[in-house]
């Protein structure tokens, strides 16, 4: 059995069920939510453009204080 890295365990690959555009978009959304949402903060230093849409969809409101965005 080959050992896996901790990073490989955290990344979730999602494939569409069919080639139907709705399935492809659903797979992309799943990848955004599971992988890109938090990893973009670490890699790029800011939340991705779709993050606010995700928070709105789930009814999440961040309590950000002055200067916190610069810390990212």
N, C-alpha and C positions, 0 to 999 in steps of 0.2 A: 504494500500500500504506500503510495507516495504522500509525503507530508504536504499540506496546503499552507499557504501564507495567511496571515490574519486578514490582509487586504482582500485576497481572493474570496474569503468567506463573507465579506461585507458587500461585495458587488453582485447585484442580481441581474442576470441577463433575461430579458423578456422577448419572446418572439410572438408575432401575430398568429392567431389560429388559422387564418386564411389570408388570401391576397386581397380580400375586400378592404377598401380604404378605411372603413370604420374600424376594422380589426387592427390595421396598421397604426392608426392614430391612437387607439386604445393601448397598444403595446408601447408606443412612444411616451404616452402619458404615464404609464407604469414605470418606465425607465426614469423619467424625470422625477417622479415622486420618490422612488427608491434609491436612486443613485446621484443624480445631478443636483438635487435640491441642496444637500449639505456639502457635497464635495466641491461645488463651485465656490463656496465660502472659503474653504481651506486653500484651494488652488488659485482662485482669482481675487480673493479678498472682498467679495461682495455676493449678495444673493443674486441668483439668475433672474432674468426678466419675467419668467413665468411664476416666480415665487409669490408675488402678490395675488395673482389669480388663484393660486392654490389656497392661500390663506383665506381669501374671500369665499371660495367654494366650501371650505370647512368651517367657516365662521371664526377663524382665529385672528386675534388682534394682538400685535406685539406691543409691549410696553417699553419702547426705546427711549433712553435718556439722551440728553445732549452729549454729543461726542462719541457715542457708542459706534456709529457707522465708521468713523475714522479708525477705531481700534481693530476692525475686521481686517 
